Amino acid sequence: MKYAWVVLTAASLAAILSVQLAGNSRASQTGDPNAAAKPSAPVVIVELFTSEGCSSCPPADLLLKRLSEEQPVHGAQVVALEEHVDYWNHLGWSDPYSSAEFTRRQEDYVSVFHNATAYTPQMIVDGQTEVTATQASKAIAAIEESSHKTRVKVAVSQAAGSSESAAAFDISVSNAAAGAGKHGLELWLAVTECGLQSDVKAGENSGETLKHAAVVRSLHKVADVRGDGALEKAVSVNVSKQWKRDQLSVVAFVAQKDTRKIVGAGISSFAPRNLN
């Protein structure tokens, strides 16, 4: 697999920073902005494949952060998944949030979109629409369009049995037939952490302090979903000591196996550790 990246000019960077996203900021002062506001609105997943070693990525990180914090699309709840790839790590700075797991997920999208190669930054709305870091208006339009589509219902709630190292969640999937593809559906689970930042000491962003949107800490497939029935799933989420529990959220989403299109999603923040 070859990899590429998008180079932003100074003018492009200025354009990103000057974008005025519609609507007032609805983010809370603490906790994941993903989980704040519009709980009854359809959840739209916005993924960003990024790296702290890529000088073109900070503007995209900022765009994703603003989309999730300012919630610019009426009638939709934007949920950010910031996924740090690892193929930049040999170029001077090893991204502390990077994982080969996220690189593999991006490679799946390379196949789906028939791209020549993976690249950063790459933004994808609900597994369906690619958006580069200079396309804030396109991102908003794609979010709005996706929010109007018939969606699988996904509910996530924290259950009793949390401990210092793990948390229990109940996931409910219904109306699965609404999004069923030719090859069925999959249920995925992501743990995100907001409020993260890095003082980069080397590489293309050396000397910069990079602030992130909701960084994906873990991501894995939970189950297959039948298109003709409901699914109730209890899951246990491992919690690293390095993660700040009050900044964590769990995002569950249903995607078509063949197209990778995300057809439904739900989100829950972490309750206090002593939940019984």
Phi, psi and omega in degrees: 000126175266157181230151179222177178210156180267130178261121179264134174281169178300323180295320179296317179299317179298323180296319179296314184291338182265358181297130178258103179283135183293152174090163179273155177293132180245010183287144175279164181286335176229160180085175185283123177299337175305322187270358183269137168075157173048050184296336182269351181282151177299136180276128175246124183271126175244110179266143174230122174266119193213176176201142175289346178272359185253119184290341178275352187277326182307320177298324178290322176301317180295318179299314179298318179300317181289323178299318183281329182275322184268344176046069190280351185255114178296133178085012177218146173251112180281125176242122184270138170234101180267109186250119185265116180280164185253000187280000172266350192295338182272005185254029172118334182220124178269111182295120183293345181255005185279156179204142174297335178300319180285327175297318179296321178296319178295323178298327175298319178292327176304316179292317183296317183271000180057040177280157178286331184198165170282154179207160174232146353279143176232123178252136181227126181264118178050034178066014189237325188233124176279139178222130175275171186294346181264006190244058180300317181295322178293322178299314180297317179297320180292322177296314180298315180298316182293326182293339181271352181281152175299133189233149171287139181274126180231124178240138180232132177215142179284139182252172176294155175108016178287149177223183180295330186254357182205160176220143182258139179224147173253131179242132179238128178239128178221170181058033185297332181300336182296334183240006186298129175264186182296329186247016176090185186237157176233144174258126180243153181228127178239143170250125181242153176229130178257174178078012182273147175206160181224142169264103187281130186255350183205177178079194186294335181255023181305132180090353182266148169258116185257126178253137189246160169280206181286107183278132178285121178269325176209152181206126178203157176286137182259316186194163167275149182241125177283136181286348183252014181203172180269161178229129172243123187224126173264130181231152175246129183251121176288139182239117179288149178295337181281347182272144177271112188301323182284358177250006185265149171222156173248128179243122175250134178217151181251130182229149175289135183298319188277318185264344185069008178294132177272121188247003177181150182201157175214162184216147176216138173280168178277132173281166178305154186300331186273017178301128181232000000 
